Amino acid sequence: MTGESEPVPLKTRSADLPVRLASAVVMLAVAGAAFWQGGRVFDLFVGIVALVCFAEFVVLVSRATANVPYRLAALIAGALYIGLAAGILAGAADFLIVLVLGVTIFTDTGAYFIGRAIGGPKIAPRVSPSKTWAGLLGGMAASALWVVLWVVAIDSSVSWLGPRFELGLALDAQNLGGAALLGAGLAVLAQAGDFFESWLKRRAGVKDSSHLIPGHGGVFDRIDGLLPVAIAVGVLAASVVN
């Protein structure tokens, strides 16, 4: 599992697209319903997702190394990593939750399509053979666009979103430029989270963290990029408040 993977034919890579799309619709519907309910329902949803993710992490670590001290250290670090992200999401304002989810989705989407369209040099072929520098730049651009659009949408002058999403920023060039830079930086963190999980899966000798989600693998596979983004946004939000 340490060498470069052989290129997979496009037809093979696209064969499970209907299953992936169906699973994505279900995941978005469940997450959207939990978010819409808010309060304890959303907190419970976040807690369940975090517990499943950590269970998958435990399995990966157990397969990745037989060294008991390494395992214990990794499990403690993983519990803090996943638990901190979950705690931040459970306590975050609604506009921050949507910001985090949007960054993760736009980064993945931009990286996927731009990477496929342009190709080019790989970032770390031994860790994740499909990730290219072009894809990273595409993910950064898409995430930057999302954050700018979201900042515009949640400006207090846009009343249709309701008070749950009011922010009240002045929509000048400086703030919008800062939003774009924030989005690009968060995209790098999302990709770093993806690389971390890819590295761990290669150490464990598996393709997916589990087979829980048809066409997508496990929960950890779906939120690997979201975890560091949630932590970063939580830290930034706390620093602004304080």
N, C-alpha and C positions, 0 to 999 in steps of 0.2 A: 504493500500500500504506500510505498514511498516514491515510486516513479510516476511519470506523467501518464495519464490515462489516454487510451486510444480515442480518437474522435468518434463521437456517436452520430450515426446518420440522422438527418433531420426528420425523416419519416418515423424513426424509432423514438426520437425525443418528443415528437408531437402525438404519438399514439395515445397517450393517456390524457390528452388535453381536455376532452369532455369530462372525464372524471375529476380532473383538477379544478375545472371551472365549477362543476356541481358542488364539490367540497368547499370551494372558496365562497360560493353563494351562501351555503349553510353556515359557515363560520362567521361571515359578515352579518347574517341575519341574527344569529345567537348573540354575538358581541353587541350589535346595534340594539337589540331588545334589552340587554342588560344595561347598556349605557342609558337608554331612554328611561328605564325605570329608576336608575340612579340609586343613591343611598345604599342600604344594606344589600340590595340585590346585586348592584354592581360590585360592591366590595366582596361579596361571596363569589361572584364570577371570577374576579381577579385572583382571589385566594385559591380557588380550584385550579385555575390555569397554572398558577405558580407552583402548586404542589405536584401537579402532573409533570411540569417541566423539571422540577427538582428530582422527581423519581427517575425520569429519563437520564438526567445528569448523573445520578448515582450509578446507574447501570453502565453508562459510558466510562465513567472513572474506574469502575471495578474491572472493566475489560481492558482499559488502557494501561493499567499498571498493577502488578502484584505486590508492589512495595507498600506495606501497611502504613508507615508514616506519611508517604506521599498521598495515599488514598485519604487519610484523615485530614491532612492539610487541604487537599483539593475539595473535600466535602464541606469543610468549614468555610472555605473561600466561596464555594458555589452557593451555599446557603445564604451567606451575606449578600452575594451578588444578586441572586434571584429575589431574595427577600426584600432587599432595599428597593429594587425596581418595583416590586409589587406594592410595597408600602407607599411609595411615592405616587403610583397610579391610583391607589385606593383613596388617597387624601388630596389628590390634585383637583384644581378647578376644571370645569368642563372644557374650557377652551384650550387648556394645556393638554388634556387627554387627547382631544382631537388633533392637536398639533403633533403630538408624539406619534399617533397612529398614521397620520398623513405623511410625516417624514419617512416612516418605515416603508409604507406602501409605495410612495413616489420614488424613493431611492431604489427599491427592488425593481420597480417597473422601468425606470429610466435606465438602470444598469443592464437589465435584461435585453431591452430592445436596442439600445445603442451598442451594447457589446456584441449582440448578434449581427447588427447591421455593419459595423465597422471591423470588428475583430481586432487583430493586432497583437502586440506583446502582452504576455500574461503577467499578472502581478506577482503571484507566488504559485507556480504550476504544481509544485509538490504538495501544496496544501489544498488548493482549490483550482483545478485545471481549467475551469470555465471562466474564471474571473480575469478580465482584461483591464488595462489602464483606460481604454476608451469607455468601457462600461462604468468604471468608477466616476469618470468625468460626467457621463450621462446621468448617473445617479445623483451626483452633486448638483447638476443643473436642474434636474427635475425637483429635487428637494428644495432648492433655493426658490424655484418658482412657486412651489406649494406654500412655503412659509410667507412669501410676499402676498400671495392671494389670500391666505388665511388672516394675515394681519389686516388687510384691507376689509375683509368680510366682517371681522369682529370689531371694527371701529364703531364707536358708540353712535355714529350717525346712521348706521345701518340697523334700523329698529326691528326688522323682520326676524332677526335671529333671537331676539329676546334678551332679558337681563343676564341670563346665565352665561352669555358669551361677550358681554361688554368689556372692552379694554381701555378705550379712550386715548389711544396714541394719536399724536399729530402725524398725519400721513405726509410727511415731507421726505425729500430725497435722502436725507441722512438716516431716518428711521427705516425707510424701505431698503436702503442699501445695507443697513445693519441686519435687517431680516433676511436678505439674500445671503449674506455671509454666514449668518447663523444656520440657515438651511443647508448650505454647502458643508459647513463644519460638522453638523449633526449627521449628514450623509456619510462622512468619513467614519464616524463612530459606528454607524449602523453596519457599514462594511467590515469594520474591525470586529464587531460582534459576530458577524457571519464567518469571518476567517477563523475566529477562535473556536467556534463550534465545529467547523470543517477540520481544523487541526485535531480536535479532540476525537472526532469520529474516525479520522485516519489512524490515530493512535489505538483506538478501540477496534479497528478493522471492520467497521460497519458503514453502510451507505446512508442510513437514516437513523435518527435518534430512537424511533420506534415505528410501528406500522399503524398507529392509531387513526390517522387521518388519510383516507384513500387518496392517492395521487400526490400527497404532500409529505408523507413521513410522519414525524411526531410533532408534539407541541413545541419542543425546543427548536425544531427545524423552522417553525413559523415565527417564533418570537426572538430568535437569536440576535437579530439586529435591533429589535425594540428595546431590549434590556438596557444596553448602554445609553441609548437615546433617552429613555425615561429617567435614568439616573442623572444624566447631564442636564436635562431640562429641569428636574427637581432642584438640583444644586443651583442652577442659574436663577430660578424663580425665588429660592430662599435667599439668595444673595441680594436680589433686587428688593425684596420685602424688608430685609434687615438693613 
